[in-house]
Amino acid sequence: QAATTDADGNLTAAGIAAQCSDSCVGITVYTKQDAYRYFYNYGYGSNSSGDIVSGEGSGVIMSESNGKTYILTCAHVIADGSSFEISLNDKTTYDATMVGYDSKTDIGVLSIEATGLSVAEFGDSESVVVGEDVVAIGCPGGLDFQNSVTKGIVSGLQVPVSSSIGYNNECIQTDTA
């Protein structure tokens, strides 16, 4: 079995995965669609409608308050959704409600009616240095890969990033896949 700490008592990647995976969640995004309306406008006005899976993403449990747990994710994951489902590391699922999102910073927040879950511990981004180890836990490519773990290093600080959705910020760059 892999060591969870190094000789100095610091967590290894295996230790971080063991300690943090319960704070990481998968997000399924649903969008209301009219099945006929979107097939070359054939059958427009049909009564056949419903929620379909329109995307999947990752999130992290960030806080708990007033009987709810709040999930931090990316705005681009949830912005176009009409309903959401959260999948915990143990595969328990919860219906989620959108609290809000900001496309300029690409931050989104969902809430679930649950308490007692594993809230993530957040560090201080001002103390990060180039060359420092980084571990990413998430759902790259969808929930089939929920809580996959990868490791890299901090490659740069205050790296300007902008996108076509209006995101314009200075970020911490990593080479983590």
Beta strands, then each sheet from edge to edge (+ up, - down):
strand 1: 24-34
strand 2: 49-65
strand 3: 68-73
strand 4: 83-87
strand 5: 93-102
strand 6: 107-112
strand 7: 133-138
strand 8: 148-162
strand 9: 168-174
sheet 1: 1+ 2- 3+ 6- 5+ 4- 1+
sheet 2: 7+ 8- 9+
end
